[in-house]
Amino acid sequence: MKYQSTRGHAELRSFCEILLEGLAPDGGLYLPTHYPRIDAATLARWRGLRYHELAFEILSLYIDDIPADDLRALTARTYTPEVFGSTEITPLKPLDRAANTPEGVDLYLQALSNGPTLAFKDMAMQLLGQLFEYELARRGETLNILGATSGDTGSAAEYAMRGKKNVRVFMLSPQGRMSPFQQAQMFSLQDPNIHNLAIEGVFDDCQDIVKAVSNDLDFKRRHHIGTVNSINWARLLAQVVYYFAGYFQATRDNGDQVSFAVPSGNFGNICAGHVARMMGLPIRHLVLATNENNVLDEFFRTGTYRVRGSAETHETSSPSMDISKASNFERFVFDLLGRDGDRTKQLFKTDVEQHGSFTVTDDEFARTAEFGFVSGTSTHADRLATIRDTYRRFGVVIDTHTADGLKVGRECIDWGVPMIVLETALPAKFAETIVEAIGIQPDRPPAMRGIEDLPKRFVVMPADVQRVKSYLSEHV
Ligand SMILES: *Cc1c(COP(=O)(O)O)cnc(C)c1O
């Protein structure tokens, strides 16, 4: 399998070549040159596999530069019950089984958040940790990952890379602005290859510093600086696996269809669903749920993609979906435009950068339905109501992001088609809103109890590019 840029750059690359890279040279994102189609016999065979075996089967269709035995070992080491809490790895939890929805349709949560940081980002990041260590050892190289976080991504990256050989993580976070729980998750890590830099500023300051360092190409090359952001193809590929795993659990026969509801921010998670559907997984609808930052819902309702300024971006109680633009969306648009790299470049490079928006043609917009997409928006009041209702009727406490997915998912149920809502975080991560909704503290997994009291390892630094660079130089 070869990979191409969404902006038409001619050179094709292999999986391991793009594994440690960000954008393509022309500023586009990498996608495989085609999506392998899964025939009925293969789908039937996969139904019986364990999660890590399924992961191996899917990954090996897209990775031809890692020997099969090595790839099998990497997936087996990643997706274990010890790390993800159950042998199913992403078990379905039935809601409405007894009561049923008005339409009489099965409604499920798919648990993706039982990894070390209690959010679905572990599903991909844990595999990335294994792949990075493997590839760096093979090349005899080291990598220093520089990132900025306001929560989920940074902690997932640190837990994936801790103790890994030839990798260091330097994670910038806004000092005093993460929840005490999120801060404790990151700062309690004692591994020498993990560096927490608490920046005296807001998240945007952290991100600006990362950009400034990355734009200093000489510094970047000398210090082997890289990233693990959500545009990494390997992360997306890892996420394709749980759509298959969810499908097999919700159906008995490969003639059945299901729909997935996906709480969305940067369009990474649901893009993996799009890839699964393009491979032939029988998905009726991919239901895209946004919070008040409804950039993507607007697109799927109107055909206009309009990025927001910082003044227009709301801080919400589902903060991991607070986006002003969706960094993975270009991948989907490339497919929507019949893989026309020049036109994709025109829309994202010229129209978005110069005018802040683009509108696709009527024919192109019609294809969003062919690709199975529907969408909706959820608000703070919807989240509270959904959390309350789910607790009252089923005794199940869900997190705020999952509540956005469930609210919109319910609105998009088709008769006879099970709806699987992806649970993207555990409620313990967003306790404040849970208390607001139902008046009780959500449970924490035993390993997370009292982490706020553990010794912390971090350095405080002003929002100053030079100071961060000096720190990097001294510690790489
Ligand atoms: C990152 C995240 C999302 C958004 O996922 P995308 O892949 O960016 O669409 C939703 N919920 C939670 C809890 C997250 O951490």
The ligand as a Gaussian input file, in Angstrom:
#p B3LYP/6-31G(d) Opt

LIG

0 1
 C      -10.581000      14.006000      21.103000
 C      -11.925000      13.757000      21.664000
 C      -13.104000      13.884000      20.877000
 C      -13.069000      14.345000      19.430000
 O      -12.508000      13.391000      18.588000
 P      -12.037000      13.770000      17.095000
 O      -11.289000      12.586000      16.620000
 O      -11.152000      14.982000      17.253000
 O      -13.254000      14.064000      16.302000
 C      -14.323000      13.575000      21.459000
 N      -14.410000      13.197000      22.758000
 C      -13.312000      13.071000      23.530000
 C      -13.484000      12.671000      24.960000
 C      -12.035000      13.348000      23.026000
 O      -10.953000      13.234000      23.808000

